[in-house]
Amino acid sequence: MATGTTTRIFLARLAGLTVLDPNADQVGRVRDAVVMVRSDRNPPRVLGLVVEVQPRRRVFVPMGQVTSIDSDAVIVRGRINLRRFERRAGETLAITELLDRKVTLLEDNSPVTVADVAMEQSRTRDWFLTRVAVRSVGGRVRRRGQLSTFDWGAVGGFTQPEEHQGAANLLAAFDQLSAPDLAHMLHELSEKRRHEVVAALDDERLADVLEELPEDDQIEILARLESERAADILEAMGPDDAADLLGELPEDEAERLLGLMEPEEAEPVRRLLSYSDDSAGGMMTTEPIILSPDATVAEALARVRDPEIPPSLAAQVYVCRAPTETPTGKFIGIAHIQRLLREPPSALVSGVVDTQTDPLGPDCSLTEVTAHLATYNLVAVPIVDDADHLLGAVTVDDVLDHLLPEDWRERPNSEAGAPHGA
């Protein structure tokens, strides 16, 4: 789909594409396109692309620097200006703000929803939005859901304020984003658009995204949800993340939401809330990988292969007597994944446990936990009570969350400089 041979490019297909420099070194990934929507009649000019570079900084790349676009990558020339992108007055983010918009076909005034928009390069080498792919929302002629493509001037309503906009096509364009990347995108959206996207996310995906958002965004989003859905989202979150979020709410509101959760889901969250936020008990997760002494190495390796388990938790298995849900029976020791990989699959995990590394108590301070992880080169440490029952585990990422500044998930403008074109 090189620009020299293909003149029409649908923008949703650009989302997530790798951006390369002339030496084929990766610069970043496309996140959106900046356009100027002047009227419903005249095709908007495409000013450039919003490209995300590391560390999660969005910058502006003018279309004049784009030399080719194909199905795998966008090639740009020259040095990329790494100043943080900030939208100017009159600019529109085409993927974020135009997809899912409700507009009207001028030929019969039938309502349609924007599924995608296409840009083409003119003889002057400027790029314009020239085509609109729409889905019918019902009418006398078109079937509901039917997809059709029209010239930009055949569709009206882009310059009118949009009361409510769906997010299905936007989420489809960014379907491959990881939870942290989708959270970053959500943080950058306007409040209105953010809540439209939240409404379109399923509970599991929203729970994953909430865990990656700054606390202010978490609280704002949770407050806008219906109570029953808010409780469902909290159940889908890790107990430690749910406890952190509820700990930021007024006590009566947190208790109300806990009361709406299933008792077995609320119980570990209540337990975590009983500890100080910066203690081992307040930082720990209550869902590490726990096996009984008669479990085999094969069973342990099957558990750590689960892609839903974070690497820091998958690095070791906690061997405990029944019950094997926290708080467990007597804690026996840790089976490290490196040791498990060296043992026959039929061997018992009780025979390979590390009993030399002591667990910590729930009242240990952040400093004590950090020193323990560093001393023994661990990525997680078990937390036990006075009777040696395993309560949970503190991972290195839990510690980092508490060591970093509270606003570390946000990217202040001062880190990246002035807006594009300044």
N, C-alpha and C positions, 0 to 999 in steps of 0.2 A: 504494500500500500504506500509506496514511496510518493512523495509530493510531485515528482516529475511525471508520473504516469497516472496516478489516481487523484482526481481533483476534489472528490467529495469524501469527507471523513466524518462519521458519526461520533460525537464527543463522548458518549458513555463508553465507547470502546477504548478511549484514551486513558480512562481512569485506571491508575495503577501501573501504566506502562513505564518501563525503565527509560531513563534519560541518560544518554551517553554523550561524551565529548568526542571530538574527531579521532582521538586515539583509542576509542572504544572503552574508555574507563567510565564507570558508572558515576553519574552526578547525583541522581536522586530518582524520584518517581513522580509522575504526573498526578496531581490531585484535583485540578479544575482548570477551567479556561475563563479568562476575563474578557467580557464583551461590553459594548456600549449600546444599550437598547434605547434608540431615539424615538421610534414610532413603530406602530404595527405594520406600516406599509414598507418602510425602508429596511433592508437587511442590516442587522447590527454588525459593526466591525469587530473582529476578534483582535484584541490588543496583545494578548500573550497567554502564557500558561502559568499556572501556579504549580511549582515543583517543590516537593518536600525533600530537603537535604538533611543530613545528620547534623546535630541531634534533634530531629523532629522540628526543624525550622522551615517555614514556608517562605519561598522566595519567588520573585517575579522574573520570568524569562520572556522577553518580547518576541513576537512572532518573527521578527526580522532575523533573530538568531537561530531559528529552527530551519535546518537544511533539508531534513527528510523525516518522514513519518511512515513506519511500516507496522505490521501486526505485532512485532516484538519489541520495538524500541523507537524512541524519538531521538534524533541526532541534532545536537546544537553546536554552534561554532562560537569561538571567542570565549572570554572569561565570563562566568556567571556572577552577577552582582548578588552577593550574599546578604544584602540588607533585608531585614524582615519585611515580607509583603504586608501592606495595609491597603485595603480598598479605598479608592477615592470616591468622592461624590459622583453619582451617575453611573458608576461601574456595577456590573452584575456578574456574579459567578454562575456560569451557564449550567454546569452539572448540578450544583447544590440548589440553585434557585429556580431554574426553568423546568427541570424534570419533575413530573407529577403535577404540574400546574394545570388548573382548569381554564381552558380557553374556548373560543367559539370559531367554528368554520363559517366564514362570511357568506358562502354561497347559499346556505340554508339556515344559518343561525343555530346549528345543532351543537350541543355541548360535547367537548372532547377533552381528554387528558393527554398531556405531553409525555410521550414515552422516550423521546430522544430528539436531539437537534443536530443538524449536519452543517459543517463549514466547507466552503470552497474557496480556492485561490483565484483572484481576478487577474486580468492581464497586467495590472499594475503591481502584481505580486502581493497585494493585500489580501487578507482573509476575511470572509463575511459568513454569517449564519444565513444560509439560503433555503434550507429545507427543514421541515418539522414533521417528525413521525408522531402520530397521535393514535389514541385508542378511543373508540366511541363509548360513551356512557349511556347509550340508548337513544332511540329516535325512530322516526317513521321509515327511514331508508336503511340506515346502517344497523347491523347487529351489535349488541353490547359486547365490548372487548375487541371488536374488529380493528386491526392495525392498518393504517393508511399513511401515506406520505404526501405532503403538500408544500407548495412554495411558501416562503415566509409571509408574503403579502396576502396569502389566502386565509390566514389565521389571525383572529383578533383577540385582544385581551391581555397581551403581554405588558402593556404600560399601565394596566389598572391594578389597584391594590388587591392582593389575594387574601381573603379571609381565612380559608383553611386549605391547606395543600397536603396531599398524601406524601408518602415517602417510599413507596414500593420500588419505583424505578431507580431512585437514588441509591437505595440499599442494594439493589441488584448490581449497580455499577461498582459498588465498593464491597461486593460479597466476600472477596478474598482478604479483606483487611483483618489483621489480628485485633484482639480486644484492645490492647493499648493504643494502636493506631486509630481505631474507630473512636475510642474515647477522646483522643486528641482532636479528631475531626469534629466531634460533637461539641467539644469545648470551644472551638473556633466559630461555631454557628451562632446566628442571632437567637435570642430566647424563644421566639416564635417557631423558628425552623427546628430548633433543638427538640422542642416538645412534640412536633409533628413526627420527627424521626423516632423519638422515644415511644410514641404511640404505635409505631409500625414494627418495632422490634419485638421478638418473642421474649418470654420471661427469662429463659436461660441466657440468651445473648445479652439482654439488658443487664442481668446480674453480673456477667463477666465484665461488661463495659463499666458499670458503676464502680466496681472494685478498682478501676484504673483512673478514675476521675478525681480531681481535687475535692476536698470536703465540701466546699461551698456549692459546687455543682451537684454533688450527691444529695445534699440537703434540699436544694431547690427542686431537683427532679422528683425526689421522693414525696415532697410536699404537694406536688401537682398530680400525683397518681391517686386513683381511687384507693380507699383504705384496703380493700380486699386484695387488689393487685400489689399494693405496696408490701403487704404481708407475704404474698407469693414470691416477690422479688427477694425479700430478705431470706426466705427459706432456701432460695436457689443460690444465694451467696455463701461463701465459706463462713462458718460461724465466727471466726475472728474478724473478718471484714464486716459482717453484719453487726457485731458487737461494737466495733469502732464507729460505725455510722450511727447506731442507736445511742452511743455515748455522747454524741454531739447534739442530740435532740433534748428538749425539755423532758424531765423525768416522767411526767404524766403522759406525754405523747409516746415516749419509748415504751412505757408499760402498756398503753392501749394497743400498739402494734404487736408487741409480744403476745398479748392476749388473743390476737387474731391469727397468730401462727399456730401450726400444729404443735401440740405439747412436746413431742419428741424432737422437733426442730428447734423449739424455743429453749428447751432445757440447757443445752450446751452454751447457748448465747447468754442466758441468764448467769451461768456459772462464770463465763469470761467477764461479764460486767461487774462481778463481785471483786475483781482484782484491780489494783492500780494500773492505769494505762501504760506506765513505763516500767512495769515489773514483768518478770518472766511469764507469770500467769496472764497478764493483760496482753502480752504480745503473741502468745502461743496459738497454734492451730490445734483444734481438738480432733482432727481427722488425719493423723499420720497413717502410714501403712503398718498395721499390727497383725502379727501372726502368732499362733500358739506354738509351743515347743515341738509338737509332733508334725508340724508342717514341713514340707520338703523344699529343697532349694528350687526345684522346678516351679512350685507354687509361688515362691517369693519372686522369682524372675518374671513370672506371668503378671504379678501385681505391679512391679515397677515398670513394666512395658506400657502400662495404661497411658495414652497420650494426654489424658485429662489431668494427670498428676504433675505438678511443677517439678522441675529437675532437682530442686533443693530437697524436696520430700522423697523423691524417687532414689536418692543416693543411699538410703539406708532403710532397713526394716527393723521394727521394734518388736522384740519377742517377749510375750507376756503370757501368764497363765490366765485362764478364763475368769471373767468374761473378756473378750477381745475388743470391746468398745470402751472408750474412755468414760469414766475412770475404770481402768482395767483391774484384773487380778494382779498378782505380784509381778513387777517388772524384772525381767531376767537379764536383758542386755540388748545390744545393737548388732545387727548383721549388716555389714557394709557391702555394697553392691560389688566392689572389686573382689572381695573374698568370695562372694556368692558365685561370681563368674569363673572362679578357679576350682569349684567343687563339683562332684558328680550330681546330676539332677535329682537322683534318688536320695542324696544325703539329707539329714534333718537340719533345719536351721538352728536348733538348739546346740548342735555340735560346732557351729562356726561363729557363735556370738562373741562380741567383744565385751568382756566384763571388767576391763581395766579402766575404761573411761566412765567416770562417775556422772550420774544425772544431776540436775539442779532442782531446787525447790521453787514453787510458784512465787515466792516473795523476793527472789533474787532481783537485784537492780539491773538496769540496762548495762551499766558499766561491768558488772560481774558476768553477765551473759556474753558481752562482747569479748571480754578477756578470755573466757572459757573457750569460745569458738576459735579465737586466734591461737591460744596455747596448744590446743589439740588438733589444729588444722581441720576443723569440722565445718560442714555446711548446715548442720542442724544439731540441736541438743535436746535430749528427752527431759521432760519436766515431771517430777513425781511428788506425791504428798508424803507425809511422815510415815505412812504405812507401806511405802514403796508401790503404790498404785500409780500407773502411768496416767497423767492428766492430759498430756499433749506434747507438742514439740515446738521449739522456737527455731525458725530457719534464718539463714543469713539475710534473706530479703526482708524478713520481719524486722530485723535489727537495723538494716539500712533505712527502712521507712521511718524509723524513730530517730536515726542519727542525722538524716538530711533535713534541711529547712522545711517548715510546714508547707511552703508554696513551691516545692521542688518540681511538681508536675506541671506548673505553669511556666510559660516562657516570656518573661517581661521584655518589653520593647527595647529596653536599654541593652540587652544582651546582643541584639542583632542589628542595631542601628536604626536609620530612618526609613520611612516608607519608600516604595519604588518610585523612581523618578524624582526623588527629592534632591 
